[in-house]
Amino acid sequence: MARTPSPAERDCVFITPGKPGKAISYVTRHEPARWFVEMLKILPGVTACRLEIQLSEDGAGCFADVTYSHTSMGSASDEFVATFTPDYYQRSMQTWEKALNDYLTTSELLPDDHAA
């Protein structure tokens, strides 16, 4: 019988809404003892992205070091990659932080218009 991996487990696959379309994510590494996860995030026809998340202790909470490495899948997607500026990234991380904190507090997802 096939087993469904948990959302942070290696080989887990999930789809998330977003712009310019739905993204398919595949967890390639999950090292709970190191507080580390790596995944590939594919926006079909747009980009392939390696996403690395490294957590570390920070007082009563934790700090997340998040790295995105985008690769354009063609000239039409170069525009998307070009929008990934430091300012855009900062805003995106603030939105993502709020969504994660809300979920950890309430166990409920924010509406899609608040998703990172």
C-alpha positions as CSV (number, residue, x, y, z in Angstrom):
1,M,0.0,0.0,0.0
2,A,1.3,3.4,-0.9
3,R,2.0,5.9,1.9
4,T,1.5,9.6,1.6
5,P,4.5,11.6,2.8
6,S,4.0,14.4,5.3
7,P,4.3,17.9,3.9
8,A,7.9,18.4,5.0
9,E,9.1,14.8,4.3
10,R,11.5,14.0,1.5
11,D,9.7,13.1,-1.7
12,C,6.5,15.0,-0.7
13,V,4.8,16.7,-3.7
14,F,2.3,19.5,-3.3
15,I,0.7,22.2,-5.4
16,T,0.3,25.8,-4.3
17,P,-1.6,28.7,-5.8
18,G,0.2,31.8,-6.9
19,K,1.1,34.2,-9.7
20,P,1.6,33.6,-12.6
21,G,0.1,30.1,-11.9
22,K,0.0,27.1,-9.7
23,A,3.4,25.8,-8.5
24,I,4.4,22.2,-8.1
25,S,6.8,21.6,-5.2
26,Y,8.9,18.5,-4.6
27,V,10.8,18.1,-1.3
28,T,14.3,16.9,-2.2
29,R,15.9,17.0,1.3
30,H,14.5,17.1,4.7
31,E,16.9,17.0,7.7
32,P,14.9,17.6,10.8
33,A,17.9,17.2,13.1
34,R,19.5,20.2,11.3
35,W,16.2,22.1,10.9
36,F,16.7,22.1,7.1
37,V,14.5,21.5,4.1
38,E,15.1,21.9,0.4
39,M,12.6,21.6,-2.4
40,L,12.2,22.2,-6.1
41,K,9.4,24.5,-7.0
42,I,8.3,24.4,-10.6
43,L,6.0,27.0,-12.2
44,P,5.4,25.1,-15.5
45,G,6.6,27.1,-18.5
46,V,8.0,29.8,-16.2
47,T,10.7,28.9,-13.7
48,A,12.4,26.1,-11.9
49,C,13.4,27.2,-8.4
50,R,15.5,25.6,-5.7
51,L,14.2,26.7,-2.3
52,E,16.2,26.1,0.8
53,I,15.0,26.8,4.3
54,Q,17.4,26.7,7.2
55,L,16.0,27.3,10.7
56,S,18.1,28.3,13.7
57,E,17.2,29.1,17.3
58,D,16.5,32.8,18.1
59,G,15.4,33.3,21.7
60,A,12.0,31.9,22.3
61,G,11.4,31.5,18.6
62,C,13.5,30.7,15.5
63,F,15.1,32.5,12.6
64,A,14.5,31.2,9.0
65,D,17.1,31.7,6.4
66,V,15.3,31.2,3.1
67,T,17.1,31.0,-0.3
68,Y,15.4,31.0,-3.7
69,S,17.4,30.2,-6.8
70,H,15.3,30.8,-9.9
71,T,16.1,29.5,-13.4
72,S,14.0,30.9,-16.2
73,M,12.5,28.4,-18.6
74,G,12.6,30.7,-21.6
75,S,12.5,34.3,-22.8
76,A,8.8,34.7,-21.8
77,S,9.7,33.8,-18.2
78,D,12.7,36.2,-18.0
79,E,10.2,38.9,-17.0
80,F,9.1,36.9,-14.0
81,V,12.7,36.3,-12.9
82,A,13.5,40.0,-13.3
83,T,10.6,40.9,-10.9
84,F,12.4,38.9,-8.1
85,T,14.1,42.1,-6.8
86,P,15.4,42.5,-3.2
87,D,12.3,44.7,-2.5
88,Y,10.0,42.1,-3.9
89,Y,11.7,39.4,-1.9
90,Q,11.5,41.3,1.3
91,R,7.8,41.9,0.9
92,S,7.3,38.3,-0.1
93,M,9.1,37.0,3.0
94,Q,7.1,39.4,5.3
95,T,3.9,37.9,3.8
96,W,5.2,34.4,4.1
97,E,6.2,35.0,7.7
98,K,2.7,36.3,8.5
99,A,1.1,33.3,6.9
100,L,3.3,30.8,8.7
101,N,2.8,32.5,12.1
102,D,-0.9,32.7,11.6
103,Y,-1.0,29.0,10.6
104,L,1.1,28.0,13.6
105,T,-1.1,30.0,15.9
106,T,-4.5,29.1,14.5
107,S,-3.9,25.9,12.4
108,E,-5.8,27.7,9.6
109,L,-4.5,28.9,6.2
110,L,-4.8,32.6,5.2
111,P,-6.9,33.3,2.1
112,D,-5.1,33.0,-1.2
113,D,-4.7,36.7,-1.6
114,H,-2.4,36.7,1.4
115,A,-0.3,33.8,0.2
116,A,3.4,34.4,-0.6
